[in-house]
Amino acid sequence: MIKYFAAASLMVMASGSSLLAQTVYPIDRAEILAGATFDFKVEFPDRVDPAKLQVTVNGEDYAAVFGRTGAFIEREDGKEQSALMLRDVALTKPGRVTVEVGDGTRRRKLVWTVYDTGPRKAKNVILFIGDGMSPAHRTAARLLSKGIAEGKSLGRLAIDDMPHMALVATAGSDSIITDSANSASAYATGHKTASAAMGVYADRTISPFDDPRVETITSLAKRRLGLSIGIVTNTEVEDATPAAMIAHTRRRGTYDEIVAQYFAARPDVLMGGGSANFLPKDAPGSKRKDDIDYVARFREAGYRMATTAGELNALAAQPETRRLLGLFAAGNMDGALDRKFLKGGGVGKFPEQPDLTEQVQAALDVLSRNDAGFFLMVESGMIDKYAHLLDMERAVYDTIMLDNAVRLARDWARSRGDDTLILVVADHNHPNSLVGTLNDDMGVTPNVPLRERVSVYEKAGFPNYPDPDAEGYPSRVDVSRRLAIFSAALPDHYETFRPKLDHPNEPTVKGEAPGTFKANEKYKDVPGVALRFGNLPAMMGASVHSGEDVILTAAGPGSERVRGSMDNTEIFRVIADALGLAAAGP
């Protein structure tokens, strides 16, 4: 599915760049932090005479403004198309910036806004991302972990119990529907980009690594303030959301190169799954295409290495641990429902994976040893993976896990006098809705079709999950009155309306035609099952993202900027302002 999105985005870019006289990066209406670095590029639709080029910034020749002349590429990628590229520039004076480009026959004009910040408000920033976390996930997490009686919740989630809230628009530069790469990149850079791209403007060239770069929040925080940097996830660390905090690539699937970029950037804490792309190609379980051993390289660079929860907790408690690499699975880590209750998924192979709360506590212990402060991104990434697979129970349990991690961080911040800005947001939505309850005793064969057991309106009543444990998890999901959470985006699949207790859901398998999918017959004999013909194209084997706004909640110094309706690029600005990054220089 990722390959499909990447190919689609490239087709859009290839067709879209010729619609304008020239394509300019950063794009029109870009908002740029004063002093943040970026690459300036102009793409011409055909071959042009360099002697006729006119490129001005606020009426001055661009070279005078940026301090040097860019490289003119007469035939980019061997095609009859020219380009102008100037790497690693910055604008330091706040205000409106007008860029004009002419090639002798055509002209283009666009406007940027350069903004500064006030003085620093927060010592630390923690950005929590519930990947694909929809409002339905949040509501279900509250119902399961807190309970409800006579229409009133018996408690509040930590992610909801925050003083500031906003709705955040998520569209990318190429589509109203975003993926995790360009949505997380918007948070990390303050710039829009296209699907599957991060840390760059997705240009027309063949290489995924030569696109115009924009500086990330991790680079700025480290360069300007000397902050420690932490990246924590329960997906592969090379996956889109964590990688967007560091990486610059137009293709999110370039895992080997993303690991190399991690090593070059040296975040102080890096934790998640994905060890397969750290190991040389001849090592058991490796997915690398070369002989480089990045586990060895990180260790040689002073990192302590954890592969289990026990190792993680022990290393984090040692005062001398200042750099920590945690790789707890070859691929994605397992979610809370499998680890704590069902023992499904990959738990048999990796039985000692830490909980997200343990990862966050370890990160706080290590990062807070830097007196200058830190920036930490924490992702509960399997919410998204499970939502794609129509595995609602696992997605909801991982939303509860995210909430526990946020509560831990908020308690930690309060103990320090609230010197930490905490933001909680989804990167994009999933088209999920909580429509009622499912009345279905899984111990018996239903005498009516399962869909007739979907109860709505007043017949929905309340679910009968067991009382939650101390962490907010009911011990069972296979109860007789379960939450009915359905997706509006469906591939062909056998719908059981029942939780998958042995393994995460697999609604489809590869179809006969290349690049297509069909319903997984594993489920066709479940009592009461119904074959559902989907509303998605045959090349989509799972549910997809949706374009609604996501919820952002915030607490701590600088959180007052979170209000009303915002764009996803504004989250970067909230963080930059809280840290006073433009005021910090140079």
Order of alpha helices (4+ residues) and beta strands (2+ residues): alpha-beta-beta-beta-beta-beta-alpha-beta-beta-beta-beta-beta-alpha-beta-beta-beta-alpha-alpha-beta-alpha-alpha-beta-alpha-beta-alpha-beta-alpha-beta-alpha-alpha-beta-beta-beta-beta-beta-beta-beta-beta-beta-beta-alpha-alpha
